[in-house]
Amino acid sequence: MVGGTASTDFPTTPGAYQRALRTGGSQDFGPCDVFVAKFSPGGALIWSTYIGGPNYDRAYGVEVDSQGYVYVAGRAGPGFPVKNAFQPDFDGVDNGSYGMQNAFVLKLAPDGSALVWSSYVGVSTLCRDLAIDPNGDVYVPGMGAHRARPAPLCQLWTEPRLFDRPFDYVPFEAPPSYTDIYSLRRTAGMPLLLDCMRHYGLPQNETSPPQYEDALPLQGGMAPFCLNRHNGHVNCLFLDWSVRKVGLKELWTLKWNQDFNTAGPWTKRGGVKPEDWPHWMRKFKDY
């Protein structure tokens, strides 16, 4: 079991890697340390340990290999313990109340007594999961804003279904240039930045509109952009660098990626009817 705790009396066991909560950081949500615990099939605690630095650290994913080694992934602030790391230095970004955050992944001894290795990962704010293949290789997904090694803006649209991934996805081979945007045509219909209730959205053809006005979306889809910010519209920056208001129902007609159907089921061409929309959206213009 893994997670995060700010408790100073969280149960740990003799011989554990870290037996006390580390404090001293300056983040609003800190201090918080990762915890890792092992239980018997009958529910008895076998071992338990903190793992953390002085700021906000939390685990989300855990896997165990055939030898009993424990692999953990999550989010961490500056000062998180690293060992035998491929990325020993913190290279994260500001994540609001959580403060500066960076993804991490680590390998823990089968008895919880020592770190085999521990490392920050990339510039994303967290890893929510991880996996181990039969060869023992570890795979971690990143999530959050990026600030390094930018891809050309045209690649945000031309790579298949790139907008179905978190917006921090950046191919490592991408050259640090934005000039290739001019190789695209009809960029006026390709959205880049919009008013949004989250730090990203994952628009898909079949995504339904939110049922309630200004409801905080729990996931991506179109809902983060579908907010009544400007009398039935949101502001949008397009790939041709133009900015204009976009009608909320018009969102389903934009070319979000090269596979996106601009005549999908939530468009007039796709057969949507006025009564199909949630009550709060029916008064807005149809597209």
Wavefront OBJ file of the C-alpha trace (Angstrom):
o trace
v 0.000 0.000 0.000
v 1.266 3.492 -0.828
v 0.055 7.046 -0.348
v 0.961 10.237 1.454
v 0.752 11.274 5.086
v 1.352 14.397 7.140
v 0.982 12.488 10.392
v 3.893 12.555 12.801
v 2.783 9.296 14.406
v 2.107 7.241 11.305
v 2.934 3.610 12.195
v 6.382 2.496 11.059
v 8.323 -0.641 11.920
v 11.836 -1.277 13.300
v 14.456 -1.344 10.564
v 12.331 0.719 8.168
v 14.091 3.070 5.762
v 12.614 6.228 7.372
v 10.763 6.233 10.679
v 9.925 9.940 11.124
v 8.112 12.581 9.064
v 10.536 15.055 7.520
v 9.561 18.708 7.955
v 11.044 22.127 7.280
v 9.669 22.911 3.826
v 7.704 25.982 2.762
v 4.915 24.567 0.572
v 1.284 25.265 1.498
v 0.285 21.596 1.447
v 3.466 20.327 3.106
v 4.982 18.664 4.874
v 3.735 15.375 3.492
v 5.774 12.202 3.017
v 5.257 9.106 0.937
v 4.364 6.020 2.934
v 4.821 2.424 1.830
v 3.394 -0.444 3.868
v 3.215 -4.210 3.468
v 0.471 -6.313 5.034
v 0.050 -10.040 5.414
v -2.884 -11.843 3.736
v -4.575 -11.714 7.133
v -4.166 -7.924 7.442
v -1.213 -7.821 9.878
v 1.338 -5.062 9.294
v 4.623 -6.620 8.166
v 6.586 -3.415 7.602
v 5.926 0.274 7.016
v 8.101 3.267 6.200
v 8.034 6.953 5.379
v 9.935 8.141 2.285
v 10.211 11.869 1.804
v 11.862 15.231 2.002
v 10.829 18.469 3.716
v 8.114 19.425 1.209
v 5.019 17.817 -0.340
v 5.637 14.212 -1.430
v 2.973 11.624 -2.265
v 2.855 8.197 -3.923
v 0.187 7.053 -6.391
v 1.468 3.900 -8.075
v 3.098 0.725 -6.761
v 4.297 -2.543 -8.289
v 6.219 -5.522 -6.872
v 8.573 -7.673 -8.956
v 9.149 -11.428 -8.718
v 11.920 -10.936 -6.145
v 9.794 -8.765 -3.867
v 11.368 -5.404 -4.694
v 8.847 -2.586 -4.461
v 8.581 0.120 -7.139
v 6.786 3.362 -6.288
v 5.870 6.422 -8.390
v 4.289 9.742 -7.498
v 4.984 13.430 -6.936
v 7.688 15.108 -4.863
v 8.993 18.514 -3.928
v 12.588 19.708 -3.682
v 14.679 17.692 -1.239
v 13.139 14.296 -1.965
v 15.691 11.523 -1.299
v 17.473 10.380 -4.450
v 19.974 7.547 -4.844
v 21.739 6.078 -7.875
v 19.514 8.421 -9.854
v 19.472 9.029 -13.595
v 18.024 12.471 -12.710
v 19.285 13.476 -9.268
v 18.291 17.138 -9.542
v 14.799 18.519 -9.058
v 13.516 19.871 -12.370
v 9.789 20.313 -11.742
v 7.313 23.151 -12.094
v 4.989 25.186 -9.892
v 1.812 23.182 -9.204
v -0.208 25.799 -7.333
v -0.864 25.062 -3.662
v 1.309 21.961 -3.895
v 4.250 24.226 -4.663
v 7.107 23.085 -6.853
v 6.512 19.471 -7.903
v 8.340 16.841 -9.928
v 7.495 13.246 -10.746
v 9.558 10.545 -9.046
v 10.100 6.796 -9.291
v 12.007 4.577 -6.858
v 12.897 0.995 -6.031
v 12.673 -0.155 -2.416
v 14.182 -3.238 -0.799
v 11.747 -6.143 -0.227
v 11.771 -5.541 3.530
v 11.371 -1.747 3.261
v 14.755 -1.128 4.848
v 16.599 0.680 2.056
v 16.308 2.522 -1.229
v 17.917 0.607 -4.061
v 17.529 3.627 -6.303
v 15.358 6.743 -6.415
v 15.095 9.453 -9.039
v 13.150 12.473 -10.189
v 11.562 11.975 -13.630
v 11.553 14.623 -16.358
v 9.800 17.948 -15.785
v 6.256 16.694 -15.248
v 4.558 17.273 -11.904
v 3.664 13.670 -11.082
v 3.420 10.036 -12.145
v 0.088 8.427 -11.285
v 1.049 4.876 -12.171
v 3.858 2.605 -13.283
v 4.382 -0.848 -14.767
v 7.126 -3.474 -14.896
v 7.621 -5.710 -17.926
v 8.964 -9.300 -17.870
v 12.504 -7.979 -18.355
v 12.257 -5.864 -15.223
v 12.125 -2.556 -17.108
v 10.027 0.124 -15.434
v 7.553 2.359 -17.293
v 6.182 5.592 -15.855
v 3.758 8.110 -17.453
v 4.268 11.806 -16.804
v 1.506 14.335 -16.176
v 1.415 18.107 -15.804
v 2.789 21.237 -17.448
v 6.074 21.238 -19.298
v 8.702 23.892 -19.739
v 11.580 22.265 -21.588
v 12.443 20.961 -25.052
v 9.423 22.370 -26.845
v 8.025 20.666 -29.915
v 7.091 22.703 -32.989
v 3.545 23.960 -32.635
v 2.552 22.242 -35.840
v 3.411 18.902 -34.238
v 0.719 19.499 -31.626
v -1.775 19.115 -34.444
v -0.117 16.875 -37.044
v 0.849 13.986 -34.784
v -2.089 11.527 -34.695
v -4.398 12.044 -31.720
v -1.798 14.037 -29.825
v -4.584 16.076 -28.223
v -5.948 12.868 -26.715
v -2.879 12.828 -24.492
v -1.963 15.155 -21.606
v -0.617 18.420 -22.974
v 2.803 17.860 -21.424
v 3.556 15.106 -23.941
v 6.713 16.228 -25.763
v 8.687 13.862 -28.023
v 12.313 13.942 -26.914
v 13.516 14.209 -30.515
v 11.543 17.406 -31.127
v 13.760 20.318 -32.185
v 13.463 23.522 -30.116
v 11.760 25.501 -32.864
v 8.328 26.975 -33.405
v 8.851 27.998 -37.027
v 7.333 24.848 -38.532
v 3.877 26.163 -37.736
v 3.947 27.887 -41.121
v 3.963 24.516 -42.892
v 0.331 24.047 -41.882
v -2.639 25.317 -43.840
v -6.036 26.466 -42.597
v -4.696 26.955 -39.095
v -7.552 29.306 -38.222
v -9.628 26.308 -37.169
v -7.009 24.680 -34.982
v -7.285 25.662 -31.294
v -4.179 26.038 -29.179
v -5.165 27.825 -25.939
v -8.631 28.466 -24.496
v -10.359 29.534 -21.315
v -10.258 26.381 -19.245
v -11.214 25.070 -15.800
v -8.270 22.633 -15.719
v -4.710 22.700 -16.950
v -5.623 20.513 -19.915
v -8.519 18.936 -21.781
v -8.846 15.867 -23.978
v -11.504 16.695 -26.590
v -12.979 13.720 -28.448
v -15.763 13.475 -31.007
v -18.147 11.605 -28.734
v -17.494 13.680 -25.611
v -20.780 14.912 -24.122
v -21.254 18.478 -22.836
v -21.325 19.053 -19.069
v -24.790 18.684 -17.570
v -24.462 21.684 -15.260
v -23.148 25.187 -15.787
v -19.649 25.830 -14.398
v -19.482 22.342 -12.877
v -15.877 21.497 -12.064
v -14.935 18.675 -14.461
v -13.401 15.640 -12.805
v -11.806 14.531 -16.060
v -10.695 16.017 -19.357
v -12.858 15.783 -22.458
v -14.553 18.954 -23.694
v -15.959 19.895 -20.284
v -12.933 21.948 -19.075
v -13.415 24.339 -22.019
v -17.221 24.397 -21.967
v -17.758 27.121 -19.393
v -19.955 30.189 -19.662
v -17.108 32.660 -19.347
v -18.289 35.296 -21.857
v -22.053 35.029 -22.366
v -22.015 31.678 -24.137
v -18.454 31.995 -25.433
v -14.850 31.340 -24.436
v -11.722 33.019 -25.756
v -9.493 30.954 -28.028
v -6.007 31.372 -29.471
v -5.630 29.514 -32.779
v -2.525 28.191 -34.492
v -2.553 31.103 -36.935
v -2.067 33.366 -33.869
v -5.568 34.820 -34.193
v -7.756 35.241 -31.131
v -11.542 35.303 -31.093
v -14.523 34.249 -29.051
v -15.761 30.711 -29.697
v -19.348 29.692 -29.013
v -19.695 26.902 -26.487
v -21.499 24.651 -28.982
v -18.925 25.653 -31.596
v -16.252 23.815 -29.602
v -17.405 20.550 -31.181
v -16.753 21.943 -34.682
v -13.082 22.887 -34.143
v -10.255 20.777 -35.547
v -8.705 19.598 -32.267
v -6.532 17.023 -33.991
v -6.241 15.491 -37.438
v -8.662 12.694 -36.524
v -11.278 14.937 -34.946
v -14.640 14.835 -36.756
v -15.910 18.408 -37.075
v -19.324 17.053 -38.082
v -19.651 14.759 -35.098
v -22.754 13.893 -33.075
v -22.772 17.227 -31.206
v -22.916 19.383 -34.352
v -25.793 20.455 -36.595
v -24.267 18.500 -39.470
v -24.027 15.487 -37.192
v -27.734 15.641 -36.368
v -27.793 17.130 -32.877
v -31.114 18.675 -31.904
v -31.647 21.708 -29.634
v -33.321 19.520 -27.001
v -30.271 17.216 -26.905
v -28.189 19.853 -25.165
v -28.249 20.289 -21.373
v -30.804 22.885 -20.265
v -28.206 25.525 -19.435
v -26.775 25.390 -23.003
v -29.996 25.377 -25.048
v -30.167 29.165 -25.266
v -26.776 29.394 -26.960
v -26.204 29.519 -30.709
v -26.084 26.201 -32.596
v -23.240 25.276 -34.930
l 1 2 3 4 5 6 7 8 9 10 11 12 13 14 15 16 17 18 19 20 21 22 23 24 25 26 27 28 29 30 31 32 33 34 35 36 37 38 39 40 41 42 43 44 45 46 47 48 49 50 51 52 53 54 55 56 57 58 59 60 61 62 63 64 65 66 67 68 69 70 71 72 73 74 75 76 77 78 79 80 81 82 83 84 85 86 87 88 89 90 91 92 93 94 95 96 97 98 99 100 101 102 103 104 105 106 107 108 109 110 111 112 113 114 115 116 117 118 119 120 121 122 123 124 125 126 127 128 129 130 131 132 133 134 135 136 137 138 139 140 141 142 143 144 145 146 147 148 149 150 151 152 153 154 155 156 157 158 159 160 161 162 163 164 165 166 167 168 169 170 171 172 173 174 175 176 177 178 179 180 181 182 183 184 185 186 187 188 189 190 191 192 193 194 195 196 197 198 199 200 201 202 203 204 205 206 207 208 209 210 211 212 213 214 215 216 217 218 219 220 221 222 223 224 225 226 227 228 229 230 231 232 233 234 235 236 237 238 239 240 241 242 243 244 245 246 247 248 249 250 251 252 253 254 255 256 257 258 259 260 261 262 263 264 265 266 267 268 269 270 271 272 273 274 275 276 277 278 279 280 281 282 283 284 285 286 287
